[in-house]
């Protein structure tokens, strides 16, 4: 079956990486005479408007038995934030609508976790060679206090993780470092800054039929694949192909022990630390009464108290 590519392009992803990647890929599409339609995002949130219209009028659920000459395939060129935004539009439509993704951001954690090349042109070749979509699990969350629901393709973090993301997003150095493909350094600088200011906070976790109280939580992350923060393997055993959530919690400890835990993290031995708690479950609930920064896929949801329930949902990705 032939395909018609509907490209949604965030040229600003990765401080211009999106534009460079798009130019190369569009040239390849033209050279190969592959049917395609191009949409450029012109402002924050524009990708949501574009995808909403495509989902309502153009896109189709995947089936091998479709009797059409050309299948309409949505392909996103952008970073994890753009992907997050698009997925949260598609959540209201048939889950069998597939999505192609070409990573152009500074972190590209979803690409790492899913096995997509982080080089845009190679990722495009993967997409061209694929004959059908693959099933992946995404995180669903329902937040009772704010009365909101959403999807996350990477992880949702509370406390240190989110505070670091917030600091990195606000960092004046991030834009400059991204130009030299060193965006991860902005994240490292933010880690050092927030490590000394983030305080422990109480949370309650309901998981696997048990309720667990933590008095001094420091970092809390719900994830469906190993990576966060631009390649940090926080949950090495997580697998996005399985309907299982990985929940990681690190307790607030003194700075010497924190730096030792970071060394263990780099060596991928952190899961042996008594201050590092790892759980797996198909569902969980987290209650945090002390306001903390919260993020989903690097998008800050605010500094708030929360009462959130998490599960997984199957979505189709084409690569």
Secondary structure by P-SEA (a helix, b strand, c coil): cbbbbbcccccccccaaaaaaaaaaaaaaaaacccbbbbbbcccaaaaaaaaaaaacccccccccccccbbbbbbbcccaaaaaaaaaaaccccccbbbbbbbccccaaaaaaacccccaaaaaaaaaaccbbbbbbbbbbbbccccccccccccccccaaaaaaaaaaaccaaaaaaaacaaaaaaaaaaaaacccbbbbbbbbbcccbbbbbccccbbbbcccccccccccccccccccccbbbbbbbccccaaaaaaaaaaaaaccccccccbbbbbcccbbbbbccbbbbbcccccccccccccccbbbbbbbcc
